[in-house]
Amino acid sequence: MAEKLISPGVFTAENDLSFIPAGVGEIGGAIVGPTVKGPALVPTTVNSYAEYVQVFGDVFTSGSTVTEYLTSISAREYLKHSGTLTVVRVLGAGYSNATSSAITAVTGAVAPFKLNTIADGLTQNSTGTEAANNVLSTTGTKDNLRWEITTNNLTKGTFTLVIRRGNDSSKHKVILETHSGLSLDPNSSNYIAKRIGDQHNTLSTGVDGTFLQPTGNFPNRSSYVYVSDVVDTVDFLDPNGAVRVATATGSLPTAASGTFGGGADGTAATGAKLMFGDISATNNQGLDASAAGANAGYNQYGYAFDLLGNQDDYDINLLWSPGLNNADHSGLCNKMITTCESRGDCFAIVDPVGKGKTIANAVAEGGNEDSSYAAMYWPWVQTSANGRYVWTPASTLMPGVIAFNDKVSHEWYAPAGLNRGGLSTAIQAERKLTHANRDTLYEAAINPLATFPGEGVCAWGQKTLQRKASALDRVNVRRLLINLKKFIASTSRYLVFENNTNATRNRFLASVNPYMESVQEKNGLYAFKVVMDDSNNTADIIDRNIMKGEIYLQPAKAAEFIVVDFNIMPTGATFED
């Protein structure tokens, strides 16, 4: 209500137009693919490669065979230049986490609780038994787990749970976690489900879409296990200080140690996990990702892209899946692109073909797509991983190039050329491209990976897969718009449910205009104009509970072609003019 003015005086009012939005900040990419270990189909954010290795592993070692994962190589290169990465591990059909129900009770026939590994798959499963000489069987590895119950106190009704490494021994224990003073009393603050956690996710798919359904009552505090099937009718002190007598259903756990078993990587992933030179429809690092029969491997990738399609849950700006290629996995590559298009704030890196293919093969795949939200790069490149040379598709290393580009400049700069497009860890390209080769690829919207003497391998193009000629057929322009849309979305979120008045619109303008000016100053825009007033917020628009804004942009273009005319002048000519 306006102040009632009766007698003369000076009256002041405050209009706070200094609203400072959170800004875009550092938003990482998302990678989908097989890993050594980790939770299956649970988008998990890591902030360093060390953290990635802890959760998902690096390489898989079996005897003298060391298996590199494209996902791990790509994550390592990306996290050199970016502080955050969302990882979605995919497995084949029948995946499960390792469990241990062999924990016995002091009295009774029922185990007091069951332990389940947080990481899905065979890796956490260690069926090795400790021999008399205190040496664990060779089936145990550093990524396997063992458990041990110690310090069992029947009087207090407490016990200690220790999580050990799978290839240690009683004489040389490698203790990963110690949880002491645990109780089976659900009313105790030391109740095992409270202290360790009992949460896990169940994938739900149906008419409501694909989402993760949380199960359990207490957050996981252990980095390795969660508990289930707790029997809480066992020995512990009641409120009067008396020890509750054990029932026939169970008791406190017996002091003992054991292993985990039953974990599976999925029936489609039981074969070789490394097929760099033979990635095909039926073998993508051990997973069958073909569309035929809608088999489980194919579905796993599809579920992963569905989950990442939720903007409210996962804030990402780049999406890729090294090992999928458009020739062998067109349905999944299309789904990856569609995910980015539906989000409107994410860009996909897609491989055209597998290793050993021709330029004509790559060109054909570029012509099969039409989207400004994706780009293709070719050919494959060789890189070094853990002292070994491996061949990788371009999508393995290009996200790291883009992250470097954003680190040293901004999203609206082209991630290409000798300044920002170098694949620093690439040893060689599968094929050295001539100028004519590069022309052929570029005309088909395939960005060449060129090799120059003394410069190594670098991205020599920045076309999107959009067929129509426009500003959006360039990567830097599309990513400029992604940046701007993310900023405006974060700003406008605070204005939802506010009254559609000039004051509210001015709040929008007061935050957006300065940001657009900063982008212009940083060479992202030639010019811009933001309109949000009575001209586009007419009565009928307001009556429909809409506040409308319009932004006009002239995005800066990259100089992809430098043309220099050499004019040979006759003797006696001057250059003053």
C-alpha positions in Angstrom: 0.0 0.0 0.0 1.3 3.4 -1.0 2.3 5.8 1.8 -0.4 8.4 2.4 1.1 11.9 1.9 -0.6 14.7 3.9 2.0 17.2 5.1 5.0 18.3 3.1 8.3 16.6 3.6 11.0 14.5 1.9 10.1 10.9 1.5 12.5 8.2 0.4 12.0 4.8 -1.1 14.3 1.8 -1.8 14.3 -0.2 -5.0 16.8 -3.0 -4.7 18.0 -3.8 -8.2 21.3 -5.3 -7.0 20.1 -8.9 -7.2 23.2 -11.0 -7.9 22.4 -14.4 -9.3 24.5 -17.4 -8.6 25.9 -17.5 -12.1 26.7 -20.5 -14.2 29.9 -21.6 -12.3 31.8 -24.7 -13.2 29.4 -27.3 -14.6 31.0 -30.6 -15.6 30.2 -33.3 -18.1 28.7 -36.7 -17.9 30.2 -40.0 -19.2 28.4 -43.3 -19.7 30.2 -46.6 -20.0 31.6 -49.8 -18.4 34.0 -49.4 -15.4 35.9 -51.8 -13.2 33.5 -51.4 -10.3 31.1 -49.0 -8.7 27.3 -48.6 -8.5 25.4 -49.5 -11.6 23.1 -47.0 -13.2 23.6 -44.5 -10.4 24.8 -41.1 -11.8 27.7 -40.3 -9.4 29.7 -37.1 -9.3 33.4 -37.2 -8.7 35.7 -34.2 -8.3 39.1 -35.7 -9.1 40.5 -38.8 -10.8 41.6 -40.1 -7.5 38.0 -40.0 -6.4 37.0 -41.7 -9.6 39.4 -44.5 -9.0 38.2 -45.0 -5.5 34.6 -45.3 -6.6 34.9 -46.9 -10.1 38.4 -48.3 -10.3 41.1 -47.7 -12.9 42.1 -50.9 -14.6 41.0 -54.5 -14.1 43.9 -57.0 -13.4 43.4 -60.7 -13.8 46.7 -62.6 -13.5 49.0 -61.1 -16.1 46.2 -59.5 -18.1 45.5 -55.8 -17.5 42.3 -54.4 -18.9 42.1 -50.7 -19.7 38.7 -49.1 -19.8 37.8 -46.3 -22.2 35.7 -44.8 -19.5 38.6 -44.6 -17.1 41.0 -43.1 -19.8 38.4 -40.5 -20.8 37.6 -39.6 -17.1 41.3 -39.2 -16.4 41.9 -36.8 -19.3 38.7 -34.8 -18.6 39.4 -34.3 -14.9 42.8 -32.9 -15.7 41.0 -29.7 -16.7 37.6 -29.9 -15.0 36.7 -30.1 -11.4 33.6 -32.2 -11.7 32.4 -35.2 -13.7 29.2 -37.3 -13.5 29.8 -41.0 -14.1 27.1 -43.6 -15.0 28.4 -47.2 -15.0 26.5 -49.6 -17.3 26.5 -53.4 -17.0 24.8 -56.2 -18.8 21.8 -58.2 -17.8 21.6 -59.7 -14.4 24.0 -57.4 -12.6 24.0 -57.5 -8.8 26.1 -56.4 -5.9 28.1 -58.9 -3.8 26.6 -59.8 -0.4 27.4 -61.7 2.7 24.7 -63.5 4.6 27.2 -65.9 6.2 27.5 -63.8 9.3 26.5 -66.2 12.1 24.8 -65.5 15.4 26.0 -66.4 18.9 22.7 -68.3 19.4 19.9 -69.0 17.1 19.7 -70.0 13.5 19.1 -66.7 11.7 22.0 -64.3 10.7 21.6 -61.0 12.7 22.0 -58.9 9.5 23.3 -59.1 6.0 26.1 -57.0 4.4 25.8 -55.7 0.8 28.6 -54.1 -1.2 27.8 -50.6 -2.5 29.7 -51.3 -5.7 27.8 -53.6 -8.0 29.5 -56.5 -9.8 31.9 -59.3 -9.6 34.8 -57.1 -8.5 33.7 -56.8 -5.0 33.2 -60.6 -4.7 36.0 -62.4 -3.0 35.4 -66.1 -2.5 39.0 -66.7 -1.4 39.6 -68.5 1.8 42.4 -67.8 4.2 44.8 -70.8 4.4 46.6 -72.0 7.5 49.6 -70.0 6.5 47.6 -66.8 6.7 47.8 -66.2 2.9 44.6 -65.4 1.1 43.8 -67.4 -2.0 44.7 -65.8 -5.3 41.0 -65.0 -6.1 41.2 -62.0 -3.7 42.3 -58.7 -5.2 42.7 -55.2 -3.9 39.2 -54.3 -5.1 37.6 -57.2 -3.4 36.3 -57.0 0.2 36.4 -59.0 3.4 34.5 -58.4 6.6 35.4 -59.2 10.2 33.4 -59.1 13.5 35.5 -58.3 16.5 35.1 -57.2 20.1 31.8 -58.9 20.6 30.4 -57.8 24.0 27.3 -59.8 25.1 27.0 -57.8 28.3 26.7 -54.5 26.5 25.1 -55.9 23.4 27.7 -54.3 21.2 30.2 -55.4 18.6 32.7 -54.1 16.1 32.6 -54.5 12.3 35.8 -54.2 10.2 35.9 -54.0 6.4 39.2 -55.3 5.0 40.8 -55.5 1.6 40.2 -58.8 -0.2 43.8 -59.9 -0.7 45.1 -59.2 2.8 45.6 -61.8 5.5 45.2 -62.1 9.3 48.9 -61.4 9.7 48.9 -58.4 7.3 45.4 -56.9 7.6 44.5 -53.9 5.3 41.7 -52.3 7.2 39.5 -50.0 5.1 36.9 -49.1 7.7 36.3 -49.8 11.4 32.8 -49.4 12.9 32.9 -50.0 16.7 30.3 -50.1 19.4 27.5 -51.2 17.0 24.2 -52.3 18.3 21.2 -54.2 17.1 18.9 -52.1 19.2 16.8 -50.0 16.8 16.4 -47.4 19.6 20.1 -47.0 20.1 22.1 -44.2 18.4 24.6 -47.0 17.6 22.0 -49.1 15.7 23.9 -50.7 12.9 21.6 -49.4 10.2 22.1 -45.9 11.5 25.8 -46.1 11.9 26.5 -47.8 8.5 23.4 -47.1 6.5 20.9 -49.2 4.6 20.1 -47.1 1.5 20.3 -48.4 -2.0 18.7 -47.5 -5.3 16.2 -49.5 -7.4 15.8 -48.6 -11.0 12.2 -47.9 -11.9 11.1 -47.8 -15.5 7.6 -47.5 -16.9 4.9 -45.0 -17.9 6.3 -42.5 -15.4 9.7 -42.6 -17.1 13.0 -43.9 -15.8 14.2 -42.9 -12.3 16.0 -44.2 -9.3 13.8 -45.2 -6.4 15.6 -44.9 -3.0 15.2 -47.8 -0.6 16.2 -47.8 3.0 15.8 -45.5 6.0 19.3 -44.3 6.9 21.9 -42.7 4.7 25.0 -44.7 3.9 28.0 -43.7 6.1 30.2 -46.5 4.9 32.1 -46.2 1.6 31.9 -49.9 0.9 28.8 -51.6 2.4 25.3 -51.1 3.5 23.2 -53.4 5.7 19.9 -55.2 5.2 17.7 -57.8 6.9 18.6 -56.6 10.4 17.2 -58.9 13.2 16.6 -56.5 16.0 15.2 -59.1 18.6 18.6 -60.0 20.0 20.8 -59.3 23.1 21.1 -55.7 24.2 20.5 -53.7 27.3 16.9 -52.6 27.8 16.1 -49.2 29.4 16.2 -50.7 32.9 19.7 -52.0 32.4 18.8 -55.6 32.1 20.2 -57.7 29.3 17.5 -58.9 26.9 17.6 -62.6 26.5 18.3 -63.9 22.9 15.3 -65.2 21.1 15.2 -68.1 18.7 15.5 -65.8 15.8 19.0 -64.7 16.4 21.6 -63.0 18.5 24.6 -60.8 18.3 27.0 -61.8 15.6 29.8 -64.3 16.4 33.4 -63.0 16.2 34.5 -64.2 12.8 35.6 -63.1 9.4 34.4 -63.8 5.9 34.1 -62.8 2.2 31.5 -61.5 -0.1 29.9 -63.5 -2.9 27.2 -63.5 -5.5 28.2 -60.2 -7.3 27.8 -60.3 -11.1 28.8 -57.9 -13.8 25.9 -59.1 -15.9 25.5 -62.0 -18.3 26.5 -59.8 -21.2 29.7 -58.7 -19.7 31.3 -62.0 -18.8 33.6 -61.9 -21.8 36.6 -59.7 -22.6 36.2 -56.2 -21.3 38.7 -54.7 -23.7 38.1 -54.7 -27.4 39.5 -51.3 -28.6 40.2 -52.7 -32.0 37.0 -54.6 -32.4 34.2 -52.5 -30.9 31.1 -53.7 -32.7 27.4 -53.9 -32.2 27.8 -57.0 -30.1 30.9 -56.1 -28.2 31.6 -52.7 -26.5 34.2 -53.5 -23.9 32.4 -56.7 -23.0 28.9 -55.4 -23.3 26.5 -56.2 -26.1 25.1 -52.8 -27.0 23.2 -53.8 -30.1 19.6 -52.9 -30.7 18.6 -56.3 -31.9 16.0 -57.8 -29.6 16.4 -54.8 -27.3 18.8 -56.9 -25.2 19.9 -55.8 -21.8 23.2 -54.2 -22.7 21.3 -51.9 -25.0 18.8 -51.1 -22.4 21.4 -50.3 -19.8 22.8 -47.5 -22.0 19.3 -46.3 -22.7 18.4 -46.2 -19.0 21.6 -44.2 -18.3 20.7 -41.5 -20.9 17.1 -41.4 -19.5 18.4 -40.7 -16.0 20.7 -38.0 -17.2 17.8 -36.4 -19.1 16.5 -35.0 -15.8 17.8 -31.5 -15.6 16.6 -31.0 -12.0 18.8 -33.9 -10.7 21.9 -33.6 -12.9 23.4 -30.3 -14.0 25.7 -31.2 -16.9 26.9 -29.4 -20.1 28.6 -32.2 -22.0 27.7 -35.9 -22.6 29.6 -38.7 -24.2 30.1 -42.5 -24.2 33.4 -43.7 -25.6 32.9 -47.0 -27.3 29.5 -46.3 -28.8 29.7 -45.3 -32.4 27.0 -44.3 -34.8 27.7 -47.1 -37.3 27.3 -49.9 -34.8 25.0 -48.2 -32.2 23.0 -45.7 -34.1 20.0 -46.1 -31.8 22.0 -45.3 -28.7 23.9 -42.5 -30.3 20.5 -41.0 -31.4 19.3 -41.4 -27.8 22.3 -39.6 -26.5 21.8 -36.7 -28.9 18.1 -36.6 -28.1 18.9 -36.4 -24.4 20.9 -33.3 -25.0 18.3 -31.8 -27.3 15.5 -32.4 -24.8 17.5 -30.9 -22.0 18.5 -27.9 -24.2 21.6 -27.2 -22.1 23.9 -30.1 -23.0 26.2 -31.0 -25.9 27.0 -34.5 -27.1 30.3 -35.9 -28.5 29.6 -38.8 -30.8 32.0 -41.2 -32.6 31.1 -41.9 -36.3 32.7 -45.4 -36.7 34.9 -48.0 -35.1 38.6 -48.5 -35.6 39.9 -49.5 -39.1 37.2 -47.7 -41.1 37.6 -45.4 -44.1 36.9 -41.7 -44.6 33.8 -42.7 -46.7 32.5 -44.8 -43.7 32.9 -41.7 -41.4 31.3 -39.4 -43.9 28.3 -41.7 -44.3 27.6 -41.6 -40.5 27.9 -37.8 -40.4 25.2 -37.5 -43.0 22.9 -39.7 -40.9 22.5 -37.1 -38.1 21.1 -33.6 -38.0 21.5 -31.7 -34.7 23.2 -28.6 -33.4 23.5 -30.4 -30.0 26.2 -32.8 -31.1 29.5 -33.1 -32.9 31.6 -35.9 -34.4 35.4 -36.2 -34.6 37.6 -38.7 -36.5 39.9 -40.7 -36.7 40.8 -42.8 -33.7 44.0 -41.9 -31.8 46.6 -43.8 -29.8 47.3 -42.7 -26.3 49.3 -44.0 -23.3 47.5 -45.4 -20.3 49.3 -46.8 -17.3 52.4 -47.4 -19.3 50.6 -49.2 -22.2 49.7 -47.9 -25.6 46.0 -48.2 -26.5 43.8 -47.1 -29.4 40.8 -44.9 -28.5 37.9 -43.3 -30.4 38.0 -39.5 -30.6 35.3 -39.1 -28.0 37.7 -40.5 -25.3 40.0 -37.5 -25.5 37.9 -34.7 -27.1 35.9 -34.0 -23.9 39.3 -33.2 -22.2 40.1 -30.9 -25.1 36.8 -29.1 -24.5 37.4 -28.9 -20.8 40.9 -27.4 -21.4 39.3 -24.8 -23.8 36.8 -23.8 -21.1 39.6 -23.6 -18.6 41.8 -21.3 -20.5 39.1 -19.3 -22.3 35.3 -19.7 -22.4 32.7 -21.9 -23.8 32.1 -19.6 -26.7 35.6 -20.1 -28.0 36.2 -22.8 -30.5 37.8 -26.0 -29.0 40.0 -26.4 -32.0 43.2 -25.3 -33.6 46.8 -25.2 -32.2 46.0 -22.9 -29.2 43.1 -24.8 -27.6 42.4 -27.9 -29.8 45.5 -30.1 -29.1 45.1 -33.7 -27.9 48.1 -33.4 -25.6 48.2 -37.1 -24.7 47.6 -38.4 -28.3 50.7 -40.2 -29.6 49.5 -40.6 -33.2 46.3 -40.7 -35.2 45.0 -43.8 -36.9 45.4 -42.0 -40.2 47.3 -38.9 -41.2 44.8 -36.7 -43.0 45.7 -34.7 -46.1 44.2 -31.3 -46.8 41.8 -33.0 -49.3 40.8 -35.5 -46.6 40.0 -32.7 -44.2 37.9 -31.0 -46.8 35.9 -34.1 -47.4 35.3 -34.7 -43.7 34.4 -31.1 -43.0 31.9 -30.9 -45.8 30.2 -33.9 -44.1 30.3 -32.1 -40.7 32.9 -34.5 -39.4 35.6 -32.6 -37.5 39.1 -33.8 -38.5 41.8 -34.7 -36.1 44.8 -33.4 -38.0 48.5 -34.1 -37.5 51.0 -31.4 -38.0 54.8 -31.8 -37.8 56.1 -30.7 -34.4 52.5 -29.9 -33.2 51.0 -33.4 -32.7 47.3 -34.2 -33.1 44.7 -31.5 -32.8 41.1 -30.9 -33.6 40.9 -29.1 -36.9 37.2 -28.3 -37.0 34.3 -27.3 -34.9 31.2 -28.1 -36.8 28.0 -29.4 -35.2 25.9 -32.0 -36.9 23.3 -29.5 -38.0 22.8 -29.7 -41.8 21.2 -26.3 -42.3 23.7 -23.5 -42.6 23.3 -21.1 -39.7 25.3 -19.8 -36.7 24.3 -23.0 -34.8 26.3 -25.2 -37.2 29.4 -24.3 -35.1 30.3 -25.8 -31.7 31.3 -22.5 -30.1 28.0 -20.8 -30.9 25.9 -23.7 -29.7 27.9 -23.9 -26.4 27.5 -20.1 -26.1 23.8 -20.5 -26.1 24.0 -23.4 -23.7 25.9 -21.1 -21.3 23.5 -18.3 -21.6 20.4 -20.5 -21.2 21.9 -22.0 -18.0 22.5 -18.6 -16.6 19.1 -17.2 -17.4 17.4 -20.4 -16.1 19.2 -20.0 -12.8 18.3 -16.3 -12.6 14.7 -16.7 -13.6 14.1 -19.5 -11.2 13.9 -16.9 -8.4 11.2 -15.0 -10.2 8.8 -17.8 -10.6 5.5 -17.1 -8.6 6.5 -13.4 -8.3 4.0 -10.8 -9.6 4.3 -9.9 -13.2 5.1 -6.2 -12.7 7.7 -3.8 -13.9 9.6 -4.3 -10.6 9.9 -8.0 -11.3 10.9 -7.5 -14.9 13.5 -5.0 -13.8 15.0 -7.6 -11.5 15.4 -9.9 -14.5 17.0 -7.1 -16.6 19.2 -6.0 -13.7 20.8 -9.5 -13.6 20.7 -10.5 -17.3 22.0 -7.3 -18.9 25.3 -7.2 -16.9 26.0 -10.8 -17.6 25.4 -10.4 -21.3 27.7 -7.4 -21.2 30.4 -9.5 -19.6 30.1 -12.1 -22.3 30.3 -9.4 -24.9 33.5 -8.0 -23.2 34.9 -11.5 -23.3 34.4 -11.7 -27.1 31.4 -14.0 -27.0 28.9 -11.5 -28.6 29.1 -8.8 -31.2 25.9 -7.3 -29.9 22.7 -8.1 -27.9 19.4 -6.7 -26.8 17.1 -7.9 -24.0 13.4 -7.0 -24.1 11.1 -7.6 -21.2 8.5 -4.9 -20.8 4.9 -4.0 -21.7 5.6 -4.7 -25.4 5.9 -8.4 -24.9 4.1 -8.7 -21.6 0.6 -7.8 -22.9 -2.6 -8.2 -20.9 -3.4 -11.5 -22.5 0.1 -12.8 -21.8 -0.1 -11.7 -18.1 -3.6 -13.3 -17.8 -2.1 -16.6 -18.8 0.4 -16.3 -15.9 3.4 -15.8 -18.3 6.2 -13.4 -18.0 7.9 -13.1 -21.4 11.4 -12.0 -22.3 13.1 -11.8 -25.7 16.9 -11.8 -26.2 18.5 -10.9 -29.5 22.0 -12.1 -30.1 24.8 -11.6 -32.6 27.2 -14.4 -31.6 30.9 -14.0 -32.3 32.2 -16.2 -35.1 35.5 -18.0 -35.1 38.0 -17.2 -37.9 38.1 -20.6 -39.5 39.4 -19.3 -42.8 42.2 -16.8 -43.0 42.6 -15.4 -46.5 45.6 -13.2 -47.3 46.1 -11.6 -50.7 49.7 -11.2 -51.8 49.8 -8.3 -54.2 53.1 -8.1 -56.2 53.7 -4.4 -57.1 55.8 -3.0 -60.0 59.1 -1.4 -59.3 58.7 2.2 -58.2 55.4 1.7 -56.5 55.0 3.2 -53.0 53.2 1.9 -50.0 52.3 5.1 -48.3 48.7 4.9 -49.7 
